[in-house]
Amino acid sequence: MSNKTILCICVGCFVSISLWGQTSGIMPRKSASVKIPAQKTVATDRAVEPQGVEREGNSLPLDTVCREAVFDSLAVDMLGFDKRMSDTKESFLLRNNTQHRISRVVLKLVYRTPEGQMIDYRTRTVECDLLPHSTRRCEVESFDRSKNYYHVDSPPARVSGRPFKVSFQLLRYDIVVEP
């Protein structure tokens, strides 16, 4: 056997063992079959669709292990970032661009002034359950504990606030494997 084949088998075993007893906590399982509730579709006006968040460069190669376990840096999009000056949390939408159900999205968030100077950066794990080709609203604790900053698309509450913009880099996500 080639090294690549052995590596693929090891990765597959590791993923299946690590996800063996985990559930998403959203729906109790009554049987081994996956039941996905019907989602209502709402017609949206183009003027109110959330804007995409700028993506940071990704230095990871696309074919890191094998075709079955390829990390895709474009698998998740971030849309509609929101943080007002008085907020202690940042909210945004995550969109799953894959054909797989994914969870535990790890993002690197980079905060910059409107002119592009870096203010801060951090890595955050977002616990979520994203169905294939779906979008979900998520929240994380804000980097701004002193409540001095606001996102450029969120209006300031005071004149003395400092605007910022955010970009992201997708570092990791888990594919949910169900029996």
Protein Blocks (a to p, Z undefined) as FASTA:
>chain_A
ZZklmmmmmmmmmmmmmmmmgcehlaccfbfbdcddddddddddfklpccdddddddfbd
fblmbmmlcccfklpccehiacdfklcbdcdddddfbfbdcehiadddddddfkopafbd
cdddddddddehiacddddddfblnopaccfklccfbfkbccdddddddfbdcddddZZ
